Amino acid sequence: MANYCIRLCTFVALLVLIAQSHSTISQQQRDELNCEGENDSMMKKDMRKTAGVGHRSKRKLYPTEEGPRSPMGYDCTLEGKASIIVKSQCNGEHTHRVLGNNENGNVAYRPHHNPLSTTDVTAGINKWWSEQDSPTYAQMTKTNATKVGCAFHKCEKDYAFVCIYA
C-alpha cells in the first residue's frame, strides 16, 4: 500500500510539473499583462500591440518601413510616464511635434482626430508611423531603441498620442 501511495504522489507531482511548463508565458506576454488593467479599453490594448512594431504592408512585394527599425518591446513604466506627459499636451495643435530628448528617452507627440474605435486608434498609429516627412517618423525609424511606451488622452475633440522610447 505504501508503494502505491509513493507512485501516486510521484505521478501527481509529474502532472503538476507538466502543467506548469505548459502554462508559462513569455516575458513579452507577461509585460503586456502587467500593463493591462481589467477595465482597459480595446483601443488601449490595440495601441500596446501596434506601438512597438508599426505597420507592415502585406500587399507590397517590398518591405515598408512604417515603424521602428526593429520591433521594440512594450514597456509599462514608459507608458505610465507617457500618460503623464500626454495629459499636459492638450494644446489644440494639429501637427507633429517631437518634444525632444529627456531623461526617459525620446518623446514624440501626435494629435489625431477623435478616434471612435480600435480601428481608428490603429489607423492613427499607422499614420503616425508612415508619414515619412514627419520628424517623429525620421527619429523613430532611425533609433536603436529597444523599448517603447505610449499613451493617448482625449483633448476636447481630438486625441493626443505620446510615445516615449528608450
Sequence and secondary structure as in RCSB ss.txt:
>XXXX:A:sequence
MANYCIRLCTFVALLVLIAQSHSTISQQQRDELNCEGENDSMMKKDMRKTAGVGHRSKRKLYPTEEGPRSPMGYD
CTLEGKASIIVKSQCNGEHTHRVLGNNENGNVAYRPHHNPLSTTDVTAGINKWWSEQDSPTYAQMTKTNATKVGC
AFHKCEKDYAFVCIYA
>XXXX:A:secstr
 HHHHHHHHHHHHHHHHHHHHHS   HHHHHHHHH  TT  HHHHHHHHHHTT B  SSSSS   BS SS  EE 
HHHHHHHHHHHHT  S   S EEEEEETTEEEEEEEEE   SHHHHHHHHHHHHH TTSHHHHHHHH    EEEE
EEEEETTEEEEEEEE 
